Amino acid sequence: MRISTFIVLLLLIGCSAPDPEVIELTIAKNTIPEGIAVDSKRNDIYISSVHKDELLRVNPSDGNVAIVFNKNSDGYSEGVGLDLYKDYLYALATYDRDSFSMLFIKNIATERKLAYHIDSTATYFNDLAIDSKGNAYITDTKHHHIYFFDNKEKTISFFLTHEAIKHPNGIAISSDQSKLFIDSYTHGIRIVDINTKTIMNSLHSPTAEWGVDGIKYYKGKLYFIVNGIKDKSQHGLYSLDLIDNETEFGNLDPVMVYHEKMRIPTTLSISKQSIYVLANSQLDWLDQENNSITDSTKLTTTYILKKKILN
């Protein structure tokens, strides 16, 4: 089946899905958000900013907004992927808009902040997956590497590079902690055996060069964003079944596609059987080379789309 025909079928199926809850965030319109993590325990949503060089904590109930990391206090800039592990917030960003990235960690309970990086190496950390021990696997999109943060030793080291995972972006880990699911722009989503560091599946043509971002694993499925750089009618949230002991992929289905609030969606967070999608990053209004907004009159409020997981 031609990929274009396949996408049309996905869109038709997705049109019958129930409407998601729309959450409006009380943050500046020029935030240009990229990453999201939801703390349902405290009813907080964490948002990273590519443009304003800060990471925000937003409480949708009372509208309270607080700065967690920023450039002046922490060196945090060009904020991207983030996630939660117990009472710890893990966040990736470049340091002071320099040529290397850092992993910033904050203990939410004690407010203690820590930061880690690779010495003397140019890096561009983009997204991360955290295992059950607080270790993290980190994608470096520009340099085609995967790094490993050892939570016990508090160090970051090289983990993997391979031609078949060029331009890695979104990343997730299986529930048994044995496999990584890594999106490569050129090769699609790859399944990597953590112990042997081998790639278990062949090139996945449905997701190759599609604009996949922000992968999460949940009950035998992968949920991810397609940001629609090539075709905005495709942007949205999709699911991908895992089969054959999670070594191959099955059905690819739309979950929430081309919602009216979407403008280059980027990442998602899963909490209490609900998916939270960062719907409108508005990255197309940001000149990333100069970190300037190209047309401020086009900027809108930031929206989160909350979708209940039915299975």
C-alpha positions as CSV (number, residue, x, y, z in Angstrom):
1,M,0.0,0.0,0.0
2,R,1.3,3.4,-0.9
3,I,2.2,5.5,2.2
4,S,0.1,8.4,1.1
5,T,-3.0,6.2,0.8
6,F,-2.2,4.7,4.2
7,I,-2.1,8.1,5.8
8,V,-5.5,9.1,4.3
9,L,-7.0,5.9,5.9
10,L,-5.4,6.8,9.2
11,L,-6.9,10.3,9.1
12,L,-10.4,8.9,8.3
13,I,-10.2,6.5,11.2
14,G,-8.9,9.2,13.6
15,C,-11.8,11.6,12.7
16,S,-14.3,9.5,14.7
17,A,-12.3,9.6,18.0
18,P,-13.7,11.5,21.0
19,D,-12.7,15.1,21.4
20,P,-9.7,15.7,23.8
21,E,-9.8,18.1,26.8
22,V,-8.1,21.4,25.9
23,I,-5.9,22.9,28.6
24,E,-4.9,26.5,28.1
25,L,-1.6,27.5,29.8
26,T,-1.1,30.9,31.3
27,I,2.4,31.4,29.9
28,A,3.9,34.0,27.6
29,K,2.9,33.6,23.9
30,N,6.6,33.8,22.9
31,T,7.6,30.9,25.1
32,I,7.9,28.5,22.1
33,P,7.6,25.4,24.2
34,E,9.3,22.1,23.2
35,G,9.2,19.6,26.1
36,I,6.4,18.6,28.5
37,A,6.2,16.5,31.7
38,V,3.1,16.1,33.8
39,D,3.2,15.7,37.6
40,S,-0.3,14.5,38.5
41,K,0.7,14.0,42.1
42,R,1.0,17.8,42.4
43,N,-1.2,18.8,39.5
44,D,1.8,20.6,37.8
45,I,2.8,20.7,34.1
46,Y,6.5,21.3,33.3
47,I,7.2,23.1,30.0
48,S,10.6,23.7,28.4
49,S,11.2,26.8,26.3
50,V,13.4,26.9,23.2
51,H,13.2,30.7,22.9
52,K,13.1,32.1,26.4
53,D,15.8,29.8,27.8
54,E,13.8,28.7,30.8
55,L,11.8,25.7,32.2
56,L,8.5,26.5,33.7
57,R,6.2,24.8,36.2
58,V,2.5,25.6,35.5
59,N,-0.5,24.7,37.6
60,P,-3.5,24.6,35.4
61,S,-5.9,24.8,38.3
62,D,-4.8,28.1,39.7
63,G,-2.8,29.5,36.8
64,N,0.4,29.8,39.0
65,V,3.6,29.8,36.9
66,A,7.1,29.4,38.4
67,I,10.6,29.3,36.8
68,V,12.4,26.1,37.6
69,F,15.6,26.6,35.5
70,N,16.7,29.6,33.5
71,K,19.8,30.9,31.6
72,N,20.9,33.5,34.2
73,S,20.7,31.3,37.3
74,D,21.5,27.9,35.9
75,G,22.9,28.2,32.4
76,Y,19.8,26.5,31.1
77,S,19.0,27.5,27.4
78,E,17.2,26.1,24.4
79,G,15.2,23.7,26.6
80,V,14.1,20.5,25.0
81,G,13.2,17.0,26.3
82,L,12.3,16.4,30.0
83,D,10.7,13.8,32.1
84,L,10.0,12.8,35.7
85,Y,11.5,10.1,37.9
86,K,9.8,9.8,41.3
87,D,10.4,13.2,42.9
88,Y,13.1,14.2,40.4
89,L,12.7,16.4,37.3
90,Y,15.2,15.5,34.5
91,A,15.6,18.2,31.8
92,L,17.8,18.6,28.7
93,A,19.2,21.9,27.4
94,T,22.3,23.5,26.0
95,Y,24.5,25.4,28.4
96,D,24.3,29.2,27.9
97,R,23.6,28.6,24.2
98,D,27.0,27.1,23.8
99,S,28.1,24.0,21.8
100,F,27.4,21.4,24.6
101,S,24.3,20.2,26.3
102,M,23.6,19.4,29.9
103,L,21.3,17.2,31.9
104,F,19.6,19.3,34.6
105,I,18.1,17.5,37.6
106,K,15.9,19.0,40.3
107,N,14.6,17.3,43.4
108,I,11.1,18.6,43.5
109,A,10.7,17.8,47.2
110,T,13.9,19.5,48.4
111,E,14.5,22.0,45.6
112,R,18.1,20.8,45.2
113,K,19.5,21.3,41.6
114,L,22.2,19.4,39.9
115,A,23.6,19.4,36.3
116,Y,25.8,17.0,34.3
117,H,27.5,17.0,30.9
118,I,30.2,15.3,28.8
119,D,33.6,16.9,29.2
120,S,35.2,18.5,26.1
121,T,32.7,17.1,23.6
122,A,30.2,19.0,21.5
123,T,26.7,17.6,22.1
124,Y,23.1,18.3,21.3
125,F,20.9,16.4,23.8
126,N,17.4,16.3,22.5
127,D,15.2,13.7,24.4
128,L,15.6,11.1,27.1
129,A,14.1,7.9,28.5
130,I,14.5,7.1,32.2
131,D,14.6,3.5,33.6
132,S,13.4,2.2,36.9
133,K,16.7,3.0,38.7
134,G,16.8,6.7,37.5
135,N,19.4,6.0,34.8
136,A,18.7,7.9,31.6
137,Y,19.3,7.2,27.9
138,I,19.8,10.5,26.0
139,T,19.6,11.1,22.2
140,D,22.1,13.5,20.6
141,T,20.4,14.4,17.3
142,K,23.2,16.4,15.7
143,H,26.0,13.9,16.4
144,H,24.0,10.6,16.0
145,H,24.8,9.3,19.4
146,I,23.0,7.9,22.4
147,Y,24.4,8.7,25.8
148,F,23.8,7.0,29.2
149,F,23.4,8.8,32.5
150,D,24.4,6.6,35.4
151,N,22.2,7.6,38.4
152,K,24.5,5.9,40.9
153,E,27.8,7.2,39.6
154,K,26.3,10.5,38.6
155,T,28.1,10.4,35.2
156,I,27.2,10.6,31.5
157,S,29.0,8.3,29.1
158,F,28.8,7.3,25.5
159,F,26.3,4.4,24.9
160,L,25.7,3.8,21.2
161,T,26.1,5.2,17.7
162,H,25.1,3.4,14.5
163,E,24.3,4.3,10.9
164,A,20.8,2.9,11.4
165,I,20.0,5.5,14.1
166,K,21.1,8.6,12.3
167,H,19.5,11.8,13.7
168,P,18.0,10.2,16.7
169,N,15.2,12.1,18.4
170,G,12.4,10.6,20.4
171,I,13.3,7.7,22.7
172,A,11.5,5.3,25.1
173,I,12.2,2.3,27.2
174,S,10.3,-1.0,27.5
175,S,8.6,-1.9,30.7
176,D,11.0,-4.8,31.3
177,Q,13.9,-2.4,30.8
178,S,15.5,-4.6,28.1
179,K,14.8,-2.5,25.0
180,L,15.0,1.1,23.8
181,F,12.8,2.5,21.1
182,I,14.6,5.2,19.2
183,D,13.4,7.3,16.3
184,S,15.9,7.9,13.5
185,Y,14.8,10.4,11.0
186,T,16.4,8.4,8.2
187,H,15.5,4.9,9.3
188,G,12.3,5.3,11.3
189,I,11.7,3.9,14.8
190,R,14.4,1.3,15.8
191,I,14.3,-1.3,18.5
192,V,17.6,-1.6,20.4
193,D,18.5,-4.4,22.7
194,I,20.1,-2.6,25.7
195,N,22.3,-5.5,26.8
196,T,23.9,-6.3,23.4
197,K,23.4,-2.8,21.9
198,T,22.1,-4.5,18.7
199,I,19.3,-3.2,16.5
200,M,16.5,-5.8,16.4
201,N,14.2,-4.5,13.6
202,S,14.7,-3.5,10.0
203,L,14.2,0.0,8.6
204,H,10.7,1.1,9.5
205,S,9.5,2.8,6.3
206,P,6.1,4.2,7.7
207,T,8.0,6.3,10.3
208,A,11.2,7.1,8.3
209,E,11.5,10.8,7.3
210,W,8.1,11.5,8.8
211,G,8.9,13.9,11.6
212,V,8.5,11.6,14.6
213,D,9.1,13.2,18.0
214,G,8.5,12.5,21.7
215,I,8.1,8.7,22.0
216,K,6.5,7.1,25.1
217,Y,6.0,3.4,25.9
218,Y,2.7,2.3,27.5
219,K,1.3,-1.2,27.8
220,G,2.7,-2.8,24.7
221,K,2.3,0.3,22.5
222,L,4.4,3.3,21.5
223,Y,2.8,6.7,21.5
224,F,4.5,9.4,19.5
225,I,4.0,12.8,17.9
226,V,4.3,13.5,14.2
227,N,5.0,17.2,13.8
228,G,4.0,17.5,10.1
229,I,6.9,19.5,8.8
230,K,6.3,18.1,5.4
231,D,2.6,17.8,5.5
232,K,0.7,19.6,8.3
233,S,-2.4,17.5,7.7
234,Q,-0.5,14.5,9.2
235,H,0.6,16.2,12.4
236,G,-0.7,14.7,15.6
237,L,-0.6,11.8,18.0
238,Y,-0.2,8.2,16.8
239,S,0.2,4.7,18.3
240,L,2.3,1.8,17.1
241,D,1.7,-1.7,18.3
242,L,4.6,-3.9,19.5
243,I,4.5,-7.6,18.4
244,D,6.7,-10.7,18.6
245,N,7.9,-10.1,22.1
246,E,8.2,-6.4,21.3
247,T,10.9,-7.0,18.6
248,E,8.7,-5.9,15.7
249,F,5.9,-3.4,15.0
250,G,2.3,-4.1,14.1
251,N,-0.6,-1.6,13.5
252,L,0.1,2.1,13.2
253,D,-3.0,4.0,14.2
254,P,-4.0,7.7,14.6
255,V,-5.0,8.7,18.1
256,M,-5.5,12.4,17.6
257,V,-4.6,13.9,14.3
258,Y,-4.8,17.5,12.9
259,H,-6.6,19.1,15.8
260,E,-7.5,22.7,15.4
261,K,-5.2,23.7,18.3
262,M,-2.2,22.0,16.8
263,R,0.7,24.0,15.3
264,I,3.8,21.9,15.1
265,P,3.1,19.6,18.1
266,T,6.4,18.4,19.6
267,T,6.2,16.0,22.7
268,L,3.9,14.2,25.0
269,S,3.7,13.0,28.6
270,I,1.7,10.1,29.9
271,S,0.2,10.2,33.4
272,K,-2.7,8.3,35.1
273,Q,-3.9,6.7,31.8
274,S,-4.0,10.0,30.0
275,I,-1.8,11.5,27.3
276,Y,-0.9,15.1,27.4
277,V,0.2,16.6,24.0
278,L,2.1,19.8,23.7
279,A,-0.1,21.0,20.8
280,N,1.3,24.2,19.5
281,S,5.1,24.8,19.8
282,Q,4.8,27.4,17.1
283,L,8.4,26.7,16.1
284,D,7.7,28.0,12.6
285,W,7.6,31.5,14.0
286,L,11.1,31.1,15.6
287,D,14.3,32.0,13.7
288,Q,16.4,29.5,15.7
289,E,19.7,30.7,14.3
290,N,19.1,34.2,15.7
291,N,16.6,33.2,18.4
292,S,14.2,35.7,17.3
293,I,10.4,35.7,16.6
294,T,9.7,36.3,13.0
295,D,6.1,37.5,13.4
296,S,4.9,38.1,17.0
297,T,1.4,38.9,15.7
298,K,0.9,35.3,14.7
299,L,1.7,33.9,18.2
300,T,-1.1,32.3,20.2
301,T,-1.7,30.9,23.7
302,T,0.0,27.5,24.4
303,Y,-2.4,24.6,24.5
304,I,-2.2,21.1,25.9
305,L,-4.5,18.4,24.6
306,K,-5.4,15.7,27.1
307,K,-6.5,12.4,25.7
308,K,-7.7,9.4,27.8
309,I,-6.0,6.1,26.8
310,L,-8.8,3.7,26.1
311,N,-7.1,0.3,26.2
